[in-house]
Amino acid sequence: MTIMIANAPCSWGVDDPKNPWLPSWQKVLQEAAMAGYRSIELGPWGYLPIQADELTAALNQHQLSLVAGTLFDDLVSEANFPAMVELTHNICRNLKAAPVAEKLHGDNHPAPYLVIIDFGHPERAALAGQPAKAPRLSSADWQTMMKHIITLSEIAWKEYGVRPVIHPHAGGCIEYEDELAQLVQAIPHSVAGLCLDTGHLFYSGMDPITALDKYWDRIDYLHFKDINISVWQKAIAEEVDFFSACARGVMCPLGSGSINYPQIHRFLCQRHYQGWITIEQERDPRNVETSLHDVTASLNYLQSVGF
């Protein structure tokens, strides 16, 4: 079994490129390489250099490649959709031009990936991890979002050869078990795969192993996180929005939280997973000084349990 492990800028608090507290992208690339990673996600558009030659030079300087880029935005709104089309072209163009992650794979499609995440609805963000309370999209809005995701997926896959993968995300409109089940009925694997995230599955109330098993045939790419259970329980009880919970430290280094990674390793071995895993640890960027320690600890921990 060959599994390659990457990281992502969100482990340094990089989610919103307009956040005034972000660390420099040079620091993120340098520390990712120092920690032992050989590939990284692109992060939000505009954070890493957007000119392909400058991006390539920056990655080569640290012997890094790109495993994925991410759409993280409102995918329901018709008014926002033209910007999402433009962004898809920009991300995929750079994923094709820059050094790309090694194409190891089994049954899943290989890197690079376009990770598609709906986010940007305040009422959903405020009720992350609250499946009984969070409002669901109307049937019409759900169909609009599915149509948008299909269009963006076809641009990535047909025009650039970048594999689209849909990521259920805490605080977005694709988060809970019923929404994941609807999603796989609406969008076939020939159009887009899944990127399931152990931390977001747990956060939303799902058991990661059960979800991985149920949707195994749809998975092309994986994200790993760990959850500080006491912070999570308090955030749920107080109805804290997702990124406020991250600022409180709900995400922690792998092996220090509640997700059973030895069990996940055994499961992936049984299923002969051959592909990429990206470790993420969302945080407030004002807490970036522990990022190098944490991403190093997470990688060392995974290796210690067999990855």
N, C-alpha and C positions, 0 to 999 in steps of 0.2 A: 504494500500500500504506500503510495507516494502522496504526501500531503505537504503543500507549501503554505507558509504562514506569512501574512502581510500585516501592516497596520494602516492607520488612517489619521488624517489631521485632527479629527474630532477628539482623539486622545490627548491633544494639546489644547482642547477647548475651542477648536476652529469649526464652527457651524455657520455662524453669520459673518460674512466677510466685512460687514460694516461695524462689527463690534470693536470699539476703540481699544480694548484690552488684549487683542490678539497678539501672540508672539510672532516674530518674523518667520516667514516661510523658510529662510535659511536655517534658523534654529530647528525647525521641525524636521527638515531633511537630514541635517547633521545628527540630531539625536536619534532618529529612526535608524540610521546606519550604525551609529555607536551601539545601539541596543542589539544589533544583530539581524535586523530585517534587510531583505533584499528587494522588497517591493512595497508600494504604498498606494493608497487611493489618491485621487486627484483633489478631493475636498471641494468646497464650494467654488464655483467658477469665479475667477478673478483673484483668488488667494495665491495659488502658484502662478508663475508667469503664464500668460495666455498666448504669447508668440511661441510657435512650435520649436523654433531653433533655440530660443532662450530656455524653454522648459527642458528640452533635451540636454542642453549643456548642464543645467542645474542637476538633473537626475544623474547624468553620467559622472559628475563631480563626486557624487556620493555612492556610485555603483548601485543605484536604485532603478527600478522599473515601475511602470503603472499597471496595477491590476484592474482598476475600475474607476469610473467617474460616476457622479451622482446627480440626479434630478431630485431636489428636495423642496417642493413648492406646492402651491394650490393647483391640483390637477382637475378640479371640478369646474372652476370658473371659465366660461367661454371668453371673457375679456382677457384673462391671463394666458390663454392657450397659444396665441401667436408668439409670445415670449418664450414659451416652453418649446415650441418648434425650433426657434432660432437657437436656443440653448442646447437642444439635442444635437443640432448640426455642429455647433462649436465644440462641445465636449467630445463627440465622436471623431471629429476631425483631428483633435489633439491626441486622442487615444490611438489613432492609427499612425500618427506622425512621430510620437515619442517612443522611447524604449518600452516594449510591452512585456508583461510578466510571462514567464515560461509557460508554454502551452501543455501542461500536464493535465490529463483528464482521463476519466473512464467513460461512463455512460453520460456524464454531464458535458455540456458544451464548455469549451475552454475560454480562458481570458483572451481579450479584455471584456469587461462587463459594463453595461450602463445600468446602474442601480436606480430604479424608479420608485420614489417615495412620495405619497401624498402627504402634505403638511401645510398648515396655514389657516386652520379654522379654530378660532379662539375657544369656542365652546367645547370642541373635542380635545384640544390641548389641555384645557382645565380639568377634564375628566379622564385623563389617561389612566389606564388600569382599573376603570370603573365600568365593567361591561353592563351592569344592570342600570346604570344611570346615564351613560353617554348617549346622546341622540344619534340616531342612524340617519343616513342620507335618505331622501325621498327616492322612490323608484326612478323618477326622471333624472335626478341628479346622479344617482348611481350609474345609470346607463350612459350619461354624458361623460362621467369619469372613465368608464370602461372604453368608450369610443376614443377618448383622448389618449389613453394608455396604449391602445392598439395602434393608433396612428404614430405615436412616438416610437413604439417598439419596431414598427415596420421601417421607419426611417433609419434607426440604428442598425438593424439586422440586414435589411436589403441594400441600403446605400453604402454602409461602412463595414459590414461584417462584424460589428460589435454586438455581443450577445445581450439583449435586454433581460433583466431579471427584476421582478417586482418584490418589494421589501415591505411587509407589514410592519408598521412603526407605531410605537406608543404615542398617543396624541394625534394621530392622523385618522383619516376616514377609512383606512384599511388597517385595522388593529386586532379585532376580536375574532374568536373562532368562527362565528357565523359569517363574518365578512370574508375571512380567508376561504371558507367553503364556497361562498358566492363567487369569489374571484376566480377560482379554478374552474368553475362551471362556465364562466363568461369568457375566459381567455384561454385558448388551447396552448399546450406546450410548444407547438410549432410556431406560435407567435412570440411567446415570452416564457421564460422559466421563473423560478422563485429563488430569492435570496432570503433564507430564513435566518433569523437572528435569535440566538439562545436567550439573550437578555430581554429582548422585546417580547418574545413569547412568554417568558416568565412574568414580566411586568404586566402583561395583559391578562394574566390568569391561566395561561395554558402551561401544560407540562412540556418542556422542550423535547424530550425523547419521544413522547406520544405524537407530537406534531411532526417531528422529523420522520418518524415511521409512517404516519398517515400520508404525508405528501412527498415521500421519498422520490417517486418517479418524476416529480416536477422540479426538483432542486438542482440548480446548476452551480450554486455558490453559497458559501456560509459566512456568517458573522458570529463571532464569539464575544460575549461580555459576561461579567459576573455581577451579582446583585447583593448589596448589603441589606440583609433581610430586615433589620431593625429600622433602618432609614426608609426602606420601601413601605413597611407596614405603617409607619408614622405618616408618610406622604399620602398613602391611600386614605388613612383615617381622616386626615386634614384636608383632603381633596386639593392637594398641591399640584400645580401644573407640572408637566414632564420636565422642562428645563430647569425649573426651580428645584425639583427633586435632584436633578443632576448636580446643581450647585451645592446641594446639601451633602453630596457624596453617595448617592444611591448606587452609582456604578463604582466598582472597586476592582483592583487587580485580580486576574483569574486565579482561582485557588483560595482566595480569601473570603469568598462569598458563599452563596447557597446553591449554586449550580454544580452538579456532580459531573466533573469533566472526565474522571476515569471511566464512568459509565458511558458517557458520550463517546469516548475513544473506543471502547469495546463495541458499541453500536456501529460506528463508522468502519471499524475493521470487519465486522460481520457483513456489512454492506459493500465492502471493497471500495470505499470512497477514494477517488483519485482526483484531487482538485485543490482549489485554493480556499483557505480560511483567512479572514481578516479579523484581527483583534481590534476592538474599539472600547474606549472608556470615556464616554461623554463627561465633560466637566465644565466648570466655569473657567475661562481662560486666566482669571486672576489667580488660579491655583496651579498654574502651569509648571511651577518649579519642581513639583513631584512627578511630572510626566515621564522624564527619562527613567527614574527609578521604577515607576509603575509599569511602563511598557517593557522594560527589561525583565522585571519580575514575572509578568504574564507570560512572556516567551519562555523564560527558564522553567516556569511551572509546567507549561504544556509539554515541553521536552522531557521533564521529569516523570510525566505520567504516560509517556510513550509516543507522543506526537513527533 
